[in-house]
Amino acid sequence: MANIKEIFSQYKSIAMIGVSNDQTKASTIVMKYMQKYGFKVYPVNPFAKGQKILGEEVFAKITDIKNSVDIVDVFRPSEEAPDIAKDTVKIGAKVLWLQLGIRSHAARSIVESKKLNILRINVQKLNMKNFFKYSLYVLAYLALIFILAIMFIATSSESKAELIKPNNSINPQKVVEIQLKGLMNNNYPIKDHGIRQTWEFAHPNNQKNTGPLERFTNMIKGNSYKMLLNHLDHKIVEKQINNSIASYEVIVLDANKTYYKFYWQVERYNKDGFLKDCWLTTLVSAPMSLGSSI
């Protein structure tokens, strides 16, 4: 049986079963890492068939892949391993890679009976010398994946947490939409991101009356406006618009499936500075309950 270093030096194409579009999942992080180091990775996920993950077409099963596959990497429950092992043999792959925590004697028997390699951790089958050598590879691999995961999640969250800034190309209805979408997903990607996004598009006069941000946050979380947080749906209806002011009727369906109506007013900022000619919210009325959707 080849060791890890030999396997990754010799084989360069991987079918990765269980990878998803969730960039924080271990499978996706591993896929990105393997791509970075020159491996061709074929994502396999029947629920994402035909989509693309990290630029690669997703297949429903490994037998759908027309090109040659060297390694089959498994991020699925142990009970699925035997059938995957059979398909691994069927497509002529050389290695079955079971991720940590996946154990299947049946899968092992299938691939070893065909003289295929299997990557796994099974310390009871290793003598101490080989165990120490193997453990170094495994620990190095786990440490690298962990570090990559932390870096990727931190970078991803930081990138996604960037706020949309006011500029004079954003029309007044879009301002309302940006604020509502932020409040609709208030804690994504970080806590109270939606409230901070709403604050960004508050008119300076509005900020003066409702700020600072901490006070504004408490106001939004209070009884008057808490139904805006994590609401399920909203509808914006234009009521009036001219060159300097725009008003909208906003209907919100809150998390408890109750409808509320708001009056939303946006004005064009006319003073010199970086906000000049930007549309900014000057008023959001108290809510009017319209009753339950049920």
N, C-alpha and C positions, 0 to 999 in steps of 0.2 A: 504493500500500500504506500502510495506517495505521501510525503508530508506536505504541510501547508505551503511552504515556500516553493516546492517543486510544482505543486498544482497551479498556483497563481502565476508562476513563470511560464508554464507550458500552455495553459488554457486561457483564452481571452474572450469567450462569449458566454454569457450567463442569461438563463431564463429565471426571472425572479417572481416567484408565486406569492401573491398576497400584498404586493406593492399597491399604494393608493395615492390619490391626489393630496392627501393630508401631509403637508411638508414637515410636520413635527413627528410623524411616525418613524419608528426605527427602520422599517423597510425602505422608505423613501430616502432617508438619510444615507443608508448603505448604498442604495442605487446611485445617488448623486456622487458619493465617494468613489465607487467603482468606475463610474463614467470618467471622473476626473483623472483617474490613473490608467485610462486607455482601454477599459473593458467595454465591449458591446453588450448592452443590457436590454433584454426583451421583457417588459413588464407583463405580468399575467394576472388578470383579475376579471372573472366573468361578468361582474357588475359594472365594469368600466370598458367593456369591449368596444373597440373602434375609437375610443378617446385617445388622447395623448398624455403621457406622464413624462415630465422632463424631456420632452421632445421626441419620445418614442411611442409608436403605436402600441396600444394595449391589446393583448390576445386573451381569448376566453380560457384557453388551455394550452399547454405546451405542445400538444400534438398539432396545433394550428400553425405553429411557426414553421415556415418553409425553409429558412436558413439553418445551417448547422449550429447546434448548441452543445457547448462543452460541459457546462456546469448548470445544474438545476438547484437554485437557492430557494429554500422553503420558509415562509413566514406564515404558516397555517397550523391549526391544532394537530396534535400527535395522531389522532385517529384518521386523519386524511393522508398521512405519510405513506401507507402501503400502496394506495392507488397511484399516488404521485411517483413512487418508486417504480411501479410497473410502466408508467408512461415515460419515465426517465430511460429505462431500458429500451422501450419501444422506439424512441427517437434517436437512440445511439449516443446519448450523452455519456461523458466519462466520469462525472462526479455528481453525487447527490449531497448537497450541503444543507444539513438540518440546523437551523438556528438554535441558540441556547434555549433549553427547556423543552425541546421537541425530542421525544424518545419513542422509538418504535422498533421492536425486535423483528417484526415482520418486514418492515421496510429494509432494515439492515440485511436480513437474510436474502431478500430479493436482489439487491444490488451486489452483494458480495458473491452470490452464486454466479453472477455474470462477470465477475472480476472487475467491477466498477469500484472506484474510490468513494468513501463516505466520510464527510467532515462532520465531526461531532465531538462532544466531551463525554468520555466514559472512563473515569479515573480508575475504576476497578479492573479494567482490562489493560492498564499500562503499568510497566515496571517503573520504579522510582526514577531511574535515569531518564527514560523517555517521558515520564510524566512531568519532570522538571523542565525539560526542553520544550515539550508541548505547551506547558502552562505559560511559559514566557511568551510564546506566540499568541496564545489566547488572551492573556492579560494585556499585552500590547494592543491587540485588536480591540478589546473592550474599552481600554483607556482612550484609544483614538476615536472610537465611535462615540463615546461619552462626551469627549471634548468637542468633537464636531457637532454633536447634537446641541450642546449648550451654546456654542458659537452661532450655529444656524438659527436656533430659536431666538437668541438675543438679537441677532442681526435682523431676522424676519420681523420680530415684534417692534424693533426700533424703526424699521423702514415703514411698516404698516401704521405705526403710531404717529407718523408725521401728519400734522394738521394741514388742511386746505386753507390757504391764506386768501384774504380778500384781494381782488384785483378788479379793475374796471371793465374786464371782459365778461364777468359773471353777471347775468341778468337777474332782476329781482326775484322772479319765481324760482330760479336755480338756488338763490340764497336760502329761501324757505326750505327747498328740498334738501339742501346740504345739512341744514340744522335738524330737520326732522329725521333724516336718515341716521345722523349721528346719535340722536336721542333714542332712536329705534334699536340701535345696537350699542347702548351706552358703554358697556364694559368690554367692547372689542376694539382694538386688540389688547388694551389695558383698561384698568378700572377708571370709570368716569371720563373716558376719551370723548364720548358723545357730548357731555356737558362742556368740556373744554372747546370742542369744535363749535358748539353753539355760541360760546363766549367770543370766539374769534370774529364772528359776524354780527356781534351786538354793536350798535352805534355807540360812539364814545359817550354821548349823553346818557344812553341807556346803561353803559358800564358804570358811569359815575353814580347813577341812582341805585344800581343793584349790586355793585362790586364792593370789595375786590372779589376775585374768583372764588375764594372760600365761601364768602357770603352768598354769591350767586349760586354755587353748588348746593348749599343748604336750602336756598329758596326753591330750586328746581326739585329737590327731594322732599319738599314740604307738601302739605295737602293740596295746595292750589295747582301744582304742576306735576306731581309725581306720576300722573297717568300718562305723561309723555314718555317716561322712561321705559324702554323695552316694550313699546307698544307693538301691536301686531300688524297694523296697516294704517294708512292715512290717504286722504284725498285733498288736493289743493284746487280751489276754485277762485279764479281771478274775479275781483269785484270792481276794482278801479285802478287805472294806471295812467300816469302822464310822465313828463320828463323828470320830475323830481320826487314823486311819491307813488307807491303801489300798495294796494291792500288786497288781502286774500281771506277767504273763508276756508278754514282747515277743519276737516272732520277726522278724528283720530279714534281708532278702535284699540282700547287699552288691553293690557294683559289679562284682565278679567272679563273681556269680551263685552265691554260697555262702550258706547259711542259718546264722544265729547266733541263740541264745536268750539273753535277758537277764532278770534279775529286777529290776523297777523299783518302788521304794517312794516313796510320797508321803505327807506328813504335814501336818495343819492347824497353822498357826503360832498359838500361843496367847498370845503376849506383846503388850503394848500397843504401839501404833505403826501406821504405815501398812500393815504386813503382817499385822496381826491378822486371824485367821480365813481367811487365804489358804492354799491348798493349794500346797505346795512340795516339790520332790524332795529326799529325804534319802539315797537310796542307789540306785546302779545297779551291779549285780553285774558280775563279769568275764564275758566271753562264753563260751558253750559252742557249739562248732562242730557243726552238724547235717548237714554235707556239702553237696555241690553240687546245684544244681537241674537240672543237665543229665544 
